Amino acid sequence: MSVYAQAAVQPKEETITVTAAPVAQESAWGPAPTIAAKRSATTTKTDTPIEKTPQSVSVVTNEEMQMHQFQSVKEALGYTPGVTVSSRGGWPEIAG
């Protein structure tokens, strides 16, 4: 290495700090961050994980409704597994 190379000013290393925003916790009363909700208050009236609910629960999230472009609650429920929707007299009947 030459004397000139040794005497050259070396660039100062730059420190970069990376921080992440805290992950929002899903709530039974708030919007689900993904298409698959993990919590519901429908069966227990409390903020409970769906996997701890002692019965079958289906949640149609806002994201899912927008993705499928449902125009009515009847359309959204008709897409839900295990639910059959039929109209009689203008009122939907749900069996499932």
C-alpha positions in Angstrom: 0.0 0.0 0.0 1.4 3.4 -0.9 2.0 6.2 1.5 -0.7 8.2 -0.3 -3.3 5.4 0.2 -2.5 5.2 3.9 -2.7 8.9 4.4 -6.1 9.2 2.5 -9.1 10.0 4.6 -11.1 6.9 5.2 -14.9 7.4 4.9 -16.6 7.3 8.3 -19.0 4.4 8.7 -22.6 5.5 9.0 -24.9 4.0 11.6 -28.4 3.2 10.4 -31.1 2.5 13.0 -34.1 0.6 11.9 -37.3 0.5 14.0 -40.5 -1.2 13.3 -44.0 0.0 14.2 -45.7 -2.1 16.8 -48.0 -4.8 15.3 -51.6 -4.0 16.0 -53.3 -6.6 18.1 -56.5 -8.0 16.5 -59.7 -7.4 18.5 -63.1 -9.0 18.3 -64.6 -5.5 17.9 -62.1 -4.1 15.5 -61.4 -4.7 11.9 -59.4 -7.9 11.2 -56.0 -7.1 9.6 -56.4 -10.1 7.2 -59.2 -12.0 5.4 -59.2 -14.6 8.1 -60.3 -13.2 11.5 -58.8 -14.9 14.5 -61.1 -13.4 17.2 -64.8 -13.0 17.7 -67.2 -11.7 20.3 -70.3 -13.3 18.8 -70.5 -16.5 20.7 -69.1 -15.6 24.1 -69.8 -11.8 24.2 -66.1 -11.4 25.1 -63.0 -10.9 23.0 -62.2 -14.6 22.4 -59.9 -16.4 20.0 -62.2 -18.3 17.5 -60.1 -21.5 18.1 -61.2 -21.4 21.8 -64.9 -21.0 20.9 -66.9 -24.2 21.6 -68.9 -24.0 18.4 -68.4 -23.3 14.7 -67.9 -19.6 13.9 -67.6 -18.0 10.4 -66.5 -14.4 10.1 -67.0 -12.4 6.9 -64.4 -9.6 7.2 -64.7 -6.2 5.5 -61.6 -7.2 3.3 -63.4 -10.4 2.2 -66.6 -8.4 1.4 -64.6 -5.9 -0.7 -62.6 -8.7 -2.4 -65.8 -10.5 -3.6 -67.7 -7.3 -4.1 -70.8 -8.5 -2.2 -73.7 -6.1 -2.7 -75.8 -7.4 0.2 -75.7 -9.3 3.4 -77.5 -12.1 1.6 -74.7 -12.5 -0.9 -72.0 -12.5 1.9 -73.9 -15.1 3.9 -74.5 -17.2 0.8 -70.7 -17.4 0.4 -70.2 -18.5 4.0 -69.5 -22.3 4.4 -72.4 -24.2 6.0 -75.0 -21.4 5.5 -77.9 -21.6 3.1 -79.8 -18.4 2.4 -83.2 -18.3 0.7 -85.6 -15.4 0.4 -89.3 -15.6 1.2 -91.3 -12.5 1.3 -88.3 -10.3 1.0 -86.6 -11.5 4.2 -83.6 -13.8 4.1 -83.9 -17.1 6.0 -80.7 -18.6 7.3 -80.3 -22.3 8.0 -76.9 -23.6 9.0 
